[in-house]
Amino acid sequence: MSSAFLSHTFSENQQPKRVVILGSGGFVGSALMGALKDHRVDVLGLTHQELDLTVTSAAQKLTQLINTSDTLVFISAKAPCKDLAMLIDNAKMASAVCEAIKAKPVAHLIYVSSDAVYGDSLEPMNEASPAAPTSIHGVMHLMREVALQQAYTGPLAIIRPTLIYGVADPHNGYGPNRFNRQASQGQLITLFGEGEERRDHVLINDVAKLICQMILRRSVGVINAVSGEVVSFKQLAQFCAHAFEPIVTIKDSIRVGPMPHNGYRAFDASAIRKAFPQLQFKSWQEGLTEVHVQMKQGK
C-alpha cells in the first residue's frame, strides 16, 4: 500500500531501463513524453489507438508489451468521468492493467489520479487528508487507486493533480483553458456566477516535470500536484482577457445549482517542496504568461 507522503527509492536520479506510458497521446501523457525525452529516457508510448484498455484482450496484449524492468505510468482514462457508463469503462481499463501487472510485475508503477478523490474542506488539504470523493470522477480515480494497490506489491506512486492548464488541453474546461481560447479568439468570457470560487491551478509542464522526477527517483507514496496558492476564476478571466488584443468582455451570470466545493479548494504544497526542493511550480501568473506566449507563437 502507498504511504501518505512521497519517499524515494534512489537518493539521486537514476535512468530507468524503460518507461511505458499508457495514455501517451493525451494532455498529460504527451507532456510527459516530451519531459522524458529531454532526459534521454527510453520511452514506449501507448495511445488508445495502439492499446484499447476496455477490450477483453487488453490485459493479454499489455502483458506482452511490458517488461519486468519497466516503469509503467498509467494515465489513460475516459475523463472527466460523468456517468456510470464511463465509470464502468474506466473500471475495465484498470482491470486490464491490474491483470497485466499481476502476470508480469513491473519495476515501478505510477498512477496519475486526481485531487477529486478528496472531499471538501475549509482548510488547505494535503496528502494525508481523507479521500471522500463527491463526484463520479473522484470515485473513479479512488477505485483505480485501491485496485492498483491491491494488485501490485512493488514500488507504487500516486500523483493527484489539481486543475491543469496548458495550450494543448483537449477538454476546454471552465477556467484558464477556456478563458485563454475565448480571449485569443475575441469571444465573450462568461463566468459561473461572479467567478468568485477560489481554486488551485497547475501548469501542465510542471506536472510533467514532477512525474519525470518521480520516475528518476523511483518514488513511492502519494503526492498532490498543486501550486499551494488559490486564485478566483474572475482573476483568471481578467488576466487572460488582458493578455490579448482586443481585450474581451467578461460577463457574470446567474449561478445555477450549488457552488462547487463551497467556493474554496486549497492545498498545502509543502510535500512537493520537501520531496523535490529543486522543483519549483510556477505561480498562476507565471504559468499563464508562459501559455500566452506559446499561444501567440502558434505552438
TANOR-V356403 format. One record per helix or strand. SS is the DSSP state (H for helix, E for strand). FROM is the first residue (numbers start at 1). LEN is the number of residues. If there is no record, write none. Layout:
# TANOR-V356403
ss: (SS | SS)
from: (FROM | FROM)
len: (LEN | LEN)
This chain:
# TANOR-V356403
ss: (E | E | H | E | H | E | H | E | H | E | E | E | H | E | E | H | E | E | E | H | E | E | H | E | H | E | E | H | H)
from: (7 | 18 | 27 | 43 | 58 | 70 | 84 | 108 | 115 | 118 | 125 | 131 | 136 | 156 | 163 | 176 | 189 | 198 | 201 | 204 | 219 | 231 | 233 | 250 | 260 | 264 | 267 | 270 | 284)
len: (2 | 5 | 12 | 4 | 8 | 5 | 20 | 5 | 3 | 1 | 1 | 1 | 16 | 6 | 3 | 9 | 2 | 2 | 3 | 13 | 7 | 2 | 9 | 2 | 4 | 2 | 1 | 6 | 13)
